[in-house]
Amino acid sequence: MKYTTLGKSDLKVSRICLGCMGFGDAQKGMHSWTLPYEESKEIVKYALESGINFFDTAMGYQGGTSEEYLGRIIKECANREDVVIATKFVPRTESEIKNNISGQQHVENCLDASLKRLQMDYVDLYVYHFWDYNTPIEDIMEGLHNVIKQGKARYIGISNCYAYQLAKANAIARQNGWEEFISIQGHYNLIFREEEREMVPLCKEENIALTPYSSLASGRLSKHPGEESKRMREDSFAKGKYDATADADLKIIHRVEEIAQIRGVSMSEVSLAWLIKKTISPTVGATKKHHIDTAVKAVELELTDKEMKYLEELYVPHELVGVMAQNK
């Protein structure tokens, strides 16, 4: 495994971040394919043994049980100081707004609940899961500043936002002497590259770490055309993100398949190697040990400039999908 620094922080993270959305009680969430505790533990433990030290979860994953599982596993299998833990919080609810719960209080309440589920005193990276259009960003940034001052979070990141929103939030933080977002977890992979328009240039200029999710497009960049995983069959949210562009995406997937055959590696390794070259630490979900093996191998796979161009040249513009489509 290789390691790098996460943006402007002093956090040393593995070049692969293990996404923990696949862990948790399926009956308490929106996904039927998530793993129960013992199977989740097996995957996280194997990731640790493989050199992965960066783990990403969220209060919204399986009703908070992903956080519960991860916290319990880390307590049983690792030293807290040897891992980098990220979790995420969601916008204020209608009930909170009605009851005049401020943005600052919301941030603290969410983090306190996450820390309790994680059985931890602090998180290394606290991530704003998606933009709250009903709460002033000033309130969110001040709330995040407060939890950092209290020692409950070391750094802050953001997910699912536009480049102008990230730039605006960090400008407000600078004006007030508050901490800035050091990372962005956006939707970015070989068949969805809209982040390259504005987000990627902003992050390069400001040294903001890219830790994208959907690294393998929910399995589409790891399967030969015609193959399907259980998740690809059952994940309606992922279908909504990719089915509309399936024909255009298939041309790129064929090129992934072609390079994989020439190199004697898996399609996943090629797809992840491309993304690793573009970002700091892609967030990769894993529900089987071989998913971990593939991600680790991808860190060592160096694609040539010619191969990178060959994979990229057929890309066509895509409509925003998922959370970002809801925010248009």
Order of alpha helices (4+ residues) and beta strands (2+ residues): beta-beta-beta-alpha-beta-alpha-beta-alpha-alpha-beta-alpha-beta-alpha-beta-alpha-beta-alpha-alpha-alpha-alpha-beta-alpha-alpha-alpha
